[in-house]
């Protein structure tokens, strides 16, 4: 059970344009237990308003693997948002 006096956080890693727009390479998102990847993405947008409208194009990676929006993220997972990458 989570201690409300010491909220837990998911550290979400940011890369590329998302990191530049946020002005940092990670964001800590509070949680009270497991969370769907889509909900975690929404919480990042709430925490960093400059990313709203961009995160729907980002994929969520958990423990170095892309996951679906319905994937459950649990405390201790390494989470990253990976934006669209153009190449040629």
C-alpha positions as CSV (number, residue, x, y, z in Angstrom):
1,X,0.0,0.0,0.0
2,X,1.3,3.4,-0.9
3,X,2.2,5.9,1.8
4,X,0.3,9.2,1.0
5,X,2.9,11.2,2.8
6,X,5.6,9.9,0.4
7,X,4.1,9.6,-3.0
8,X,5.7,7.3,-5.5
9,X,6.8,8.4,-8.9
10,X,7.4,6.8,-12.3
11,X,10.5,8.4,-13.9
12,X,9.7,8.7,-17.6
13,X,12.7,9.2,-19.9
14,X,12.4,11.7,-22.7
15,X,14.5,11.8,-25.9
16,X,15.0,14.0,-28.9
17,X,12.4,16.7,-29.7
18,X,10.3,15.8,-26.6
19,X,13.3,16.2,-24.3
20,X,14.1,19.6,-25.9
21,X,10.6,20.9,-25.7
22,X,10.3,19.8,-22.1
23,X,13.7,21.2,-21.3
24,X,14.7,18.0,-19.5
25,X,15.5,14.4,-20.2
26,X,13.0,12.9,-17.7
27,X,9.9,13.7,-15.9
28,X,8.6,12.2,-12.6
29,X,5.0,11.3,-12.6
30,X,3.2,10.5,-9.4
31,X,1.3,7.2,-9.0
32,X,-0.4,5.1,-6.4
33,X,0.2,1.8,-8.1
34,X,0.2,0.1,-11.5
35,X,-1.0,2.3,-14.4
36,X,-1.9,1.7,-18.0
37,X,0.7,3.1,-20.5
38,X,-1.9,5.4,-22.0
39,X,-2.7,6.9,-18.6
40,X,0.9,7.3,-17.9
41,X,1.3,9.3,-21.2
42,X,-1.6,11.5,-20.1
43,X,0.0,12.2,-16.8
44,X,3.3,13.2,-18.5
45,X,1.2,15.7,-20.6
46,X,-0.3,17.0,-17.4
47,X,3.1,17.4,-15.8
48,X,4.7,19.0,-18.8
49,X,2.1,21.1,-20.7
50,X,4.5,22.0,-23.5
51,X,4.3,18.3,-24.5
52,X,0.5,18.2,-24.9
53,X,-0.4,17.4,-28.5
54,X,2.9,15.7,-29.2
55,X,2.7,12.7,-27.0
56,X,0.0,11.0,-29.0
57,X,2.8,10.4,-31.6
58,X,5.1,8.9,-29.1
59,X,5.5,5.2,-28.3
60,X,5.8,4.0,-24.8
61,X,8.8,1.7,-24.1
62,X,8.9,-0.3,-20.8
63,X,12.1,-2.1,-19.9
64,X,13.5,-1.5,-23.4
65,X,10.5,-2.9,-25.3
66,X,7.7,-1.0,-27.0
67,X,4.3,-1.7,-25.4
68,X,0.7,-1.2,-26.2
69,X,-1.4,1.6,-24.6
70,X,-3.1,-1.1,-22.5
71,X,0.1,-2.5,-21.1
72,X,0.3,-2.1,-17.3
73,X,3.3,-0.2,-16.0
74,X,4.3,-1.2,-12.5
75,X,6.6,0.4,-10.0
76,X,10.2,-0.5,-10.8
77,X,9.7,-0.5,-14.6
78,X,12.0,1.6,-16.7
79,X,9.7,3.8,-18.8
80,X,10.6,5.9,-21.9
81,X,8.6,7.9,-24.4
82,X,10.0,7.6,-27.9
83,X,9.0,10.2,-30.4
84,X,8.7,9.7,-34.1
85,X,12.1,9.4,-35.8
86,X,12.6,10.4,-39.4
87,X,15.4,8.9,-41.4
88,X,16.5,8.7,-45.0
